[in-house]
Amino acid sequence: MSRYTITVNGTSTGQGRADPDAVIGYDPPLRTYFLQAFPHEETDEPGLWLGTHDRAFETLEDLHRAAMSHGYDFIPLSPKLAAKLVDDKAAASGRPVRDTVFGQVLKHPNQPK
């Protein structure tokens, strides 16, 4: 399982908070990207936890849409981190690295490095 620290920001009215210690990654057994943010004050569970069941989010775009629908955003990811996440999924599935549409975007020559 990969785990990278990112910042997740609230986007909805009244949720203008940020979690600079949020975690994004890829879970090979569940075959999904996941996002954890905003630790609950009374439990160890995150207040926002997406990607908890099999194939919940097969692309970073799917995970991003789900986060946005809950009133949170984690974009922009750095191109380097986005590439690592795509590579993590590819390595876990045995596919060539960056063979997805998102991976092709990462290879675009006009992308900032």
N, C-alpha and C positions, 0 to 999 in steps of 0.2 A: 504494500500500500504506500502510495506516495503522499506526502504532506508538505505543503508550502504555506508560509505565513503571508497573508495579504491584508489589505484594509477593505472592510465592507462598510458601505455608507447607507443610511436610511434615506429613502427618496420620498416617502409619503409625508403629508402634512403631519407635524407633530413627531416625526421620527427622524429629526435632523441629527441623529447621533452617528457615531462612527466606532468601529471596532478595529483597531490597528493590529490586533493579534488574532484575527480570524484565520481559519485554515481551509485551504482548497486542496483537492487531490484526486487520485484515482484509486478505486478499490477493486482489485482484480477479482476476488471471489464473488462480489456482487455485480461486477461488470458495469460500474457506474462511476461517473464523476460525483464528487460530494462537496458540500460547503457547510462549515460550522462557524457560527459567530455569536457574539453576545452571550457570554456565560450567564446562566441563570443565577440569581443571587442566593438561592437556597439549596440548589442541587448542583450536581456536576454536569448536568445536561446543558447543551447550548440552547439559547433561546431561539436561534434559527439553525435548523439542521435539515439540509436537503440531501437526498441521495442515500436513503436508508433501506432501499429494497432493490431486488434484482433488476438491472437494466433501467433504472429510474431515469438516468440522464446519460444517454449514449454519446452526446456531443457537448462541448462547452457552450454552444449556442443554446441548447436545451436547458442547461443549468442556469445560464444567464436569464433566459426568459422566465424560469421558475422563480428565481431570486427577485426579479423585477415585479412579478405578480404578487409577491409577498411584501413589496415595498422596500426592497434593498437592491444595491448595485455593487458590483465588484470590478466593473470595467472602467478604465482600461487596465488590462493585464499587460505587463511588459512583454514584448515579443519573445524574449528569452524564456520567461516563465510559461507563456502559452505553448511554446515549442516543447518545453519539458513535459508539460501535461499531456500533450498529444503523443509524445514519444513514450511516456509511461503507459498509456493505453495500448499503443502499438506493440510495445515489448510484451505486455501481459497477454495480448491476443495472438502473438506470433506473426503479426503482419509487418510488412515493411514500414519503417518510420515515416510518419507524416503522409499517409496515403489518403487522408480525408480531405474534404473540401476546406476545412479550417487550416489544415496543414498546407494546402496549396496557397492559401492566402498568406501564410507565414513565409512562403518562398518567393512571394512577389517581389521583384527587384526594387520597387519604389517604397517598400516598407522601411521605416527607420530602424536602424540596428541598435 
